[in-house]
Every structure is written in C-alpha cells, then in structure tokens.
Amino acid sequence: MKDTYAYGELTELTETLLVTLYGYSPAEAKITAEVLVEADARNIPSHGVSRLDFYRGNLKGGFAKPRTEPEIVYETPSSLVVDGHDGVGPYIADFSVSRMLAKAEKQGSAFCSVRNSNHFGIAGFWAEKAAARDMIGLAFTNTRTCGIPTFGRERVLGTNPICAAIPCGSGIFMLDMATTTVAHGKVEVYDRRKKAMPSGWAVDDTGVVMHDATAFEKLFWANPQFGGHLYLGGEGEESGGHKGFGLGLLVELLCSGLSLGAASYDTFQTGKGSGITHFFGAIRMDLFGEASALKAHISGILDRIRNGAKAEGQDRIYIHGEKEAEARARALETGIILDEATCNMLESLCAEAGLTNR
C-alpha cells in the first residue's frame, strides 16, 4: 500500500478524484486539492486529504453543491458580503479572498463576510495570501456545532478557528488555531489511530471528561445536542475556559453575524445546505509606515522571544507557524506521508474511479 506521495502527485490525484467521483468542476477541484494537500504537507492531517470522506458525506447529504457559483450580495469600496449558495468551500473562499485583496490593495484595508459556504480547509491558507502581499491577513470560520459554552451542557457553537498572518523579515508569523482545545479533525485522527485523548479535549453528554476518541466520535454523531468539545481553558472559569468560549463567540459573531448567515447551531440542517459562514480581513502594512522597516522590527521582536531562556529539558521556543513551515519544507523534499486509514481511503476511491494508485 502506497503511503508516501510527492506534493504534486498527491495534488493531481486528489484533483482527479474530485472531478471524477465528486462532480467538482476543474476549477473547484484544483483549489480544493491544493488546500487539502497543503494541510498534509504542513503536518496538519486533520485537514488534509482525509477530509475527502467528510466532503463526500456533505455531497450525499445535500449540504454541498458543486458547480455552483458564489455571488456578491453587498459591497463597498472596502468590503463585500458573499453568498456561496452552498457551493464548494475552498472555491467560495478563493472567490471571496481574491476580491477582498484587490480592494485592500486600493483602499489600504478590506473585509469580507461569507454565508452559505462549506468547509474551506485550513484557515492559514487564506490568511497567508494577504501576508504574501505585505498585508496582515485574517481568516475566521464557524463550523457545525461542536463546543460546550462555559457553564453549559448543550453544543451550540463550532470549533470556530481564528487565524492571523503577519509578514515579517524572516517569513510569516502565523497564528492558526481552533478556539476549542483542539479541532474536531484532530479527534478524528486520534480515532483513526486508536489513541487516547488528553483531559480537557471533550466531555460526554453529562459533562464528564472523555479520553476514548472512538467512543466520543460515536457519541458526537449519535447525539447532536449534548456532549462535545471544551473551549481553550477547559471547564469552568478557574483555568480560563470562559476566555476560550469568548473567542469562539467572537468568531461566530464576525462570521455569522456580519454575513446574515446561519450560526453554528443552525448549520447542517436536513434539506438545507451546510450554512457555514466565514470572515476575512486584509490590512496593508504600509498604513503604519515603511513595510520593510516594520517587517524587520517584527522579526526582531520574534527573535528576542525565540532566543529567550528555555525551560529545563527544552532546546527551542517555537514561534507560531514555524513547525508547519518546516514540515512543509521536509514534505517537498522527501514526500508527504499519510496514515494507514487515509491510504486505505485513497485506495478505495482510486478503485472506484478506475485509477491505478502506485
């Protein structure tokens, strides 16, 4: 069984499968394949080609509708609101971000809210498009209900990731994180690999912490209302759980509130599209001075932190985004390694499509 792929090889295979089996247009397949393979290259398997199974489920459930064009429903010189009409998430995000960046380059900053979209992949993929143009990039999205609010028992919000990308002299500072302790895709990885979840990740329908990822997955899909992820800081307020909940709520209000779209608790309803909403932002660095000087100064701040005193037994302080960037460099050189479950899924899809996967 093949478990290592060159970047271009895995991208081409994923693109082919999306067109052949999923009914995606070539343009939808191209951007979706790129987003998924980028996640695997950066060692974020929760958002890599393993998502193909989830995407197919969305097709069968009627939540995603390929070959559907997004529409701008409101705009100003520095903003736009996009209705994705339940189309392909990465294609809708690409449509939205490219138009927002064009506005930001002219106006200095621009923002975009999106309704009726779908899963758009890793948020960092979209925020770094702004950073590559000497802009601060922002990318937020809601998700299906996953999270339990502080002092609550009911799942009402998503994992609601938040991402900011800031260009600097040494590359890009990239903070890309779920506002829950982990994204749901990471629980799925632990389920596939039969690993126990640490405390603070999830609770059952009575609020008791769970460690068995497989049992949690069964509960999660069997009970749409109770049992779910904890937000950053965990249970209650003593360790700051209310702060993580607040971040998740902020993302919800920016994404759903500003797009007039569905909140997480109204997503994935039978007979409707998924209803996922996004929020993007771009701010030109030169609004604050000469861009190269700003980037050099930011790099100096990061270097001071990076080179600070290390805890006992540690030899490095990682700045956000460094692990992913280094993993990507290794993957481009030696290939992308997929876990057994993902390899089996690809083998099955290739057989169904009549493709040879060597």
C-alpha positions in Angstrom: 0.0 0.0 0.0 1.4 3.4 -1.0 1.8 5.8 1.9 4.2 8.4 0.7 3.4 10.9 -2.1 5.2 13.7 -3.8 3.4 17.0 -3.3 2.4 17.3 -7.0 1.4 13.7 -7.3 -1.0 13.8 -4.3 -2.4 17.1 -5.6 -3.0 15.7 -9.1 -4.6 12.5 -7.6 -6.9 14.5 -5.3 -7.9 16.8 -8.1 -8.7 13.9 -10.4 -10.8 12.1 -7.7 -12.8 15.3 -7.0 -13.7 15.7 -10.7 -14.3 12.0 -11.4 -16.2 10.9 -8.3 -17.4 14.1 -6.7 -18.7 16.0 -9.7 -16.5 19.1 -9.0 -15.7 21.5 -11.8 -12.0 21.6 -12.8 -11.6 25.0 -11.0 -13.3 23.7 -7.8 -11.2 20.6 -7.8 -8.0 22.5 -8.4 -8.3 24.9 -5.4 -9.8 22.2 -3.1 -6.9 19.8 -3.9 -4.4 22.5 -3.2 -5.9 23.4 0.1 -6.1 19.8 1.3 -2.6 18.8 0.2 -1.1 21.9 1.8 -2.6 20.8 5.1 -0.9 17.3 4.8 2.4 18.9 3.7 2.3 21.1 6.8 1.6 18.1 9.0 -2.0 19.0 9.7 -3.6 15.7 8.8 -6.9 16.6 10.4 -7.5 19.0 7.4 -5.7 17.1 4.7 -6.9 14.6 2.1 -8.6 12.6 4.8 -11.3 15.3 4.5 -12.4 13.7 1.2 -14.5 11.3 3.2 -16.2 14.2 5.0 -16.7 16.1 1.8 -18.4 13.1 0.2 -20.7 12.9 3.1 -21.7 16.5 2.6 -22.4 15.8 -1.1 -24.6 12.8 -0.2 -26.4 14.8 2.5 -27.2 17.6 0.1 -25.1 20.1 2.2 -22.6 20.9 -0.6 -23.5 21.6 -4.3 -20.6 21.5 -6.7 -20.7 23.6 -9.9 -22.5 26.4 -8.0 -21.1 30.0 -8.4 -20.8 32.4 -5.4 -22.5 35.8 -5.6 -21.6 39.2 -4.2 -24.7 40.4 -2.4 -23.4 43.6 -0.9 -20.2 45.6 -1.3 -18.5 48.9 -0.7 -15.0 50.1 -1.8 -13.5 48.3 1.2 -15.9 45.4 2.0 -18.1 42.7 0.4 -20.6 40.1 1.5 -20.7 36.9 -0.5 -23.4 34.3 -0.7 -21.8 30.9 -1.6 -25.2 29.3 -2.4 -24.0 26.1 -0.7 -21.1 25.5 -3.1 -17.6 24.2 -2.6 -15.9 25.9 0.4 -12.4 26.4 -1.0 -13.8 27.7 -4.3 -16.0 30.2 -2.4 -13.2 31.3 -0.2 -10.9 31.8 -3.2 -13.5 33.9 -4.9 -14.0 36.0 -1.8 -10.4 36.4 -0.7 -9.1 37.4 -4.2 -11.7 40.1 -4.5 -11.1 41.3 -0.9 -7.3 41.6 -1.6 -7.9 43.6 -4.7 -10.0 46.1 -2.6 -7.3 46.2 0.2 -4.5 47.0 -2.3 -6.5 50.0 -3.4 -8.1 51.1 -0.1 -5.4 50.1 2.4 -7.7 47.5 4.1 -10.7 45.4 3.3 -13.0 42.9 4.9 -15.3 40.2 3.6 -18.1 38.1 5.3 -19.5 34.9 3.6 -22.7 33.0 4.1 -23.9 29.6 2.8 -20.4 28.2 2.3 -18.8 24.9 3.3 -15.6 23.7 4.9 -12.8 25.8 3.5 -9.7 23.9 4.7 -7.0 25.4 6.9 -7.6 29.0 7.7 -3.9 29.8 7.4 -4.1 29.0 3.7 -6.3 32.1 3.2 -4.7 34.4 5.7 -1.2 33.9 4.2 -2.5 35.1 0.8 -2.7 38.5 2.3 0.7 38.2 4.1 2.3 37.3 0.8 1.3 40.8 -0.4 2.7 42.7 2.6 -0.7 42.7 4.3 -1.9 41.4 7.7 -4.3 38.6 6.9 -7.3 37.4 8.9 -9.4 34.3 8.4 -12.2 33.0 10.7 -14.9 30.5 10.1 -17.7 28.9 12.1 -18.3 25.1 11.9 -21.0 22.6 12.8 -21.9 22.6 16.5 -19.0 21.1 18.5 -18.4 23.2 21.5 -19.9 23.5 25.0 -20.1 27.0 26.4 -18.8 27.8 29.9 -21.4 26.5 32.5 -23.4 25.0 29.6 -24.2 21.4 28.7 -25.5 21.9 25.1 -23.5 22.0 21.9 -24.2 25.4 20.4 -21.0 26.8 18.8 -18.4 25.3 16.5 -14.7 24.9 17.0 -14.6 28.3 15.3 -10.9 28.7 14.3 -9.2 32.1 14.3 -6.2 32.9 12.1 -3.9 35.9 11.8 -0.9 36.1 9.5 1.6 38.9 9.7 4.6 39.3 7.3 8.0 39.7 8.8 11.6 39.8 7.6 12.0 36.1 8.3 8.8 34.9 6.7 5.3 34.9 8.2 4.0 34.9 11.8 1.0 32.6 11.6 -1.4 32.0 14.4 -4.0 29.5 13.3 -5.9 27.7 15.9 -9.3 26.4 16.9 -10.9 28.2 19.8 -11.8 24.8 21.3 -8.8 22.9 22.8 -8.5 21.0 19.5 -10.3 21.0 16.2 -12.7 18.1 15.7 -10.5 16.8 12.9 -7.8 16.1 15.4 -10.2 13.9 17.4 -10.9 12.0 14.2 -7.1 11.5 13.7 -6.9 10.1 17.3 -9.9 7.8 16.5 -8.3 6.5 13.3 -5.0 5.9 15.2 -6.7 4.5 18.3 -5.0 7.0 20.6 -6.5 8.2 23.9 -7.5 11.9 24.1 -5.8 14.0 26.8 -8.0 15.6 29.5 -9.6 18.9 28.6 -10.4 17.9 25.0 -14.0 16.7 25.3 -16.9 15.7 27.6 -19.8 13.3 27.4 -23.5 14.2 27.5 -23.3 14.5 31.3 -20.3 16.8 31.2 -17.7 14.1 32.3 -14.3 14.3 30.6 -13.8 11.6 27.9 -10.5 10.0 26.8 -11.7 7.4 24.4 -11.7 9.1 21.0 -13.7 6.3 19.3 -16.4 6.4 22.0 -16.5 10.2 21.7 -16.9 10.0 17.9 -19.9 7.6 18.4 -21.5 10.0 20.9 -20.8 13.0 18.8 -22.6 11.7 15.8 -25.4 9.9 17.7 -26.3 12.8 19.9 -26.4 16.2 18.0 -27.2 18.2 21.2 -25.2 17.1 24.2 -21.5 16.1 24.7 -18.8 17.9 22.8 -15.5 19.9 22.8 -14.3 22.1 25.5 -13.0 25.6 24.7 -9.5 26.7 25.4 -9.1 26.8 29.2 -11.4 23.8 29.7 -14.2 23.5 32.2 -15.5 26.5 34.2 -13.6 29.8 34.8 -10.7 28.7 37.0 -8.4 27.9 34.1 -9.9 30.5 31.7 -12.5 28.4 29.9 -14.7 31.4 29.6 -11.9 33.1 27.6 -11.8 30.3 25.1 -15.6 30.4 24.9 -15.4 34.2 24.4 -13.0 33.8 21.4 -15.3 31.2 19.9 -18.3 33.5 20.3 -16.3 36.4 18.8 -15.6 34.3 15.7 -19.3 33.4 15.5 -20.4 37.0 15.5 -17.9 38.1 12.9 -18.8 35.2 10.6 -22.5 34.6 11.0 -23.4 38.0 12.5 -21.9 40.1 9.7 -23.0 37.9 6.9 -26.6 37.5 8.0 -25.8 33.8 7.8 -26.5 30.7 9.9 -25.0 30.4 13.3 -23.3 27.1 14.2 -26.4 25.8 15.9 -28.4 26.2 12.7 -25.8 24.6 10.3 -26.2 21.2 8.6 -30.0 21.0 8.8 -31.6 18.4 6.6 -33.0 19.8 3.4 -30.6 22.8 3.5 -27.0 23.5 2.7 -24.4 23.3 5.4 -24.8 27.1 6.1 -21.1 27.6 7.1 -20.0 31.2 7.3 -16.6 32.9 7.1 -14.9 36.2 7.8 -11.8 37.5 6.1 -9.7 40.7 6.5 -6.6 42.3 4.9 -4.7 45.3 6.2 -1.8 46.8 4.2 1.4 47.1 6.3 2.3 50.5 4.8 -0.6 52.0 6.6 1.7 52.1 9.6 5.0 53.1 7.9 7.6 51.7 5.5 6.7 48.0 5.1 10.3 46.7 5.1 11.1 48.5 8.3 8.0 47.2 10.0 8.8 43.7 9.0 12.4 43.9 10.2 11.2 45.3 13.6 8.6 42.5 13.9 11.3 39.9 13.1 13.4 41.5 15.9 10.6 41.0 18.4 10.1 37.4 17.4 13.9 36.7 17.5 14.1 38.1 21.1 11.3 35.7 22.2 12.7 32.8 20.2 16.1 33.2 21.7 14.9 33.6 25.3 15.8 31.3 28.2 14.4 27.7 27.7 12.6 25.6 30.2 14.5 22.6 31.6 14.7 19.9 29.1 13.8 22.1 26.2 16.1 23.4 23.5 13.8 25.5 21.4 10.9 28.0 21.6 8.7 27.7 18.6 7.1 30.8 17.1 3.6 30.0 15.7 3.7 28.7 12.1 7.3 27.5 12.3 6.6 23.8 12.8 4.2 23.9 9.9 6.6 25.7 7.6 9.4 23.3 8.5 7.2 20.3 7.9 6.2 21.7 4.5 9.9 22.1 3.5 10.6 18.5 4.5 7.5 17.2 2.7 8.5 19.0 -0.5 11.9 17.3 -0.3 11.0 13.8 0.9 7.3 13.4 0.3 4.0 13.6 2.2 3.4 10.6 4.5 -0.2 9.6 5.1 -1.6 7.4 7.9 -2.9 4.0 7.2 -6.6 4.9 7.3 -6.1 7.8 4.8 -4.1 5.5 2.5 -6.9 2.9 2.6 -9.5 5.6 1.8 -7.4 6.7 -1.2 -7.0 3.1 -2.4 -10.8 2.6 -2.2 -11.5 5.9 -4.1 -9.0 5.1 -6.8 -10.5 1.6 -7.3 -14.0 3.1 -7.5 -12.7 5.7 -10.1 -10.8 3.0 -12.1 -7.5 4.7 -11.3 -4.2 2.9 -10.6 -2.6 4.3 -7.4 1.1 3.3 -7.4 
